[in-house]
């Protein structure tokens, strides 16, 4: 656990101190996902950053931060964090899937195809099917 003695991490949000008690960064992760599900992507990103400050190698925190950045249309930063997540947990198909989406959005189709091939190899023998690879086009505007 990287929480200080007492098991709390506190931060200031909207001029109010918020304290989260949990083992490791679980409180920030939970809050980040809650904000993400409520389409509060900026707030979600801030929670995931707090989780990364506690544990910079936390794959789920990189994944959540990458997902929030993607929703904020910060595609290059999103791809970087989604890539970190898939490096820290290379067997996690979900992390690879969103890394592939970000790469496709950035027009990095050959890299997206490589990630897709990794997903296929991981999925081999497992139940269920992967979606066929289709590069995602970047929306104008």
Secondary structure, 3 states (H helix, E strand, C coil): CCCCCCCEEEEEECCEEEEEECCCCHHHHHHHHHHHHCCCHHHHHHHHHHHHHHCCCCHHHHHHHHHHHHHCCCHHHHHHHHHHHHHHCCCCHHHHHHHHHHHHHCCCHHHHHHHHHHHHHHHCCCCCCCCCCCCCCCCCC
